[in-house]
Amino acid sequence: MKINVEVECSPEEARRFMGLPDLAPVHEKYLATLTNSMDGVVAPDLIENMMRSWMPMGDAGMGMWRKMFESSNK
């Protein structure tokens, strides 16, 4: 037997229903810091350390981010 249930709701409603945390403020702060780094306001080394602690990546992934920041500061 197969039963399908369709629920219409916004992503916000689904997040609340599932009990997931609201990470919008964290996401906005992360994007603001990333944007400021690209504009030269924040040192790229600071962003690299922050990203390394938040998102464990291999050296290849960190190299990609480093090149992006260095090219945006020129």
C-alpha positions as CSV (number, residue, x, y, z in Angstrom):
1,M,0.0,0.0,0.0
2,K,1.3,3.5,-0.8
3,I,0.0,6.7,0.6
4,N,1.0,10.2,-0.6
5,V,0.5,13.3,1.5
6,E,1.0,16.8,0.1
7,V,1.5,19.7,2.4
8,E,1.6,23.3,1.1
9,C,3.7,25.6,3.3
10,S,6.5,28.1,3.1
11,P,10.1,27.2,3.9
12,E,9.7,29.1,7.1
13,E,6.6,27.2,8.1
14,A,8.3,23.9,7.3
15,R,11.4,24.8,9.3
16,R,9.3,25.6,12.3
17,F,7.2,22.5,12.0
18,M,10.3,20.3,11.8
19,G,11.8,22.1,14.9
20,L,14.8,23.3,13.0
21,P,16.7,26.4,14.3
22,D,16.4,29.7,12.4
23,L,19.9,30.3,11.0
24,A,18.9,33.4,9.0
25,P,20.8,35.9,11.3
26,V,23.9,33.7,11.2
27,H,23.7,33.4,7.4
28,E,23.3,37.2,7.0
29,K,26.3,37.8,9.3
30,Y,28.4,35.3,7.4
31,L,27.5,36.9,4.0
32,A,28.2,40.4,5.4
33,T,31.7,39.3,6.6
34,L,32.4,37.6,3.3
35,T,31.3,40.7,1.3
36,N,33.4,43.0,3.5
37,S,36.4,40.7,3.0
38,M,36.0,40.9,-0.7
39,D,35.7,44.7,-0.5
40,G,39.0,44.8,1.5
41,V,37.5,45.8,4.8
42,V,38.4,42.5,6.6
43,A,41.7,40.7,6.2
44,P,41.4,37.5,4.1
45,D,43.4,35.6,6.7
46,L,40.6,36.3,9.2
47,I,38.0,34.9,6.8
48,E,40.1,31.9,6.0
49,N,40.4,31.0,9.7
50,M,36.7,31.5,10.3
51,M,35.8,29.3,7.3
52,R,38.3,26.7,8.4
53,S,36.6,26.5,11.8
54,W,33.0,26.5,10.3
55,M,33.4,24.3,7.3
56,P,36.1,21.7,7.4
57,M,37.5,21.4,3.9
58,G,40.5,19.9,2.4
59,D,43.5,22.0,1.3
60,A,42.2,22.2,-2.2
61,G,39.0,23.8,-1.1
62,M,40.8,26.3,1.1
63,G,43.2,27.1,-1.8
64,M,40.2,27.9,-4.0
65,W,38.8,30.4,-1.4
66,R,42.3,31.9,-0.9
67,K,42.6,32.6,-4.6
68,M,39.2,34.1,-4.8
69,F,39.9,36.5,-1.9
70,E,43.4,37.4,-3.3
71,S,42.0,38.1,-6.7
72,S,39.2,40.3,-5.3
73,N,41.6,42.5,-3.4
74,K,43.6,43.4,-6.5
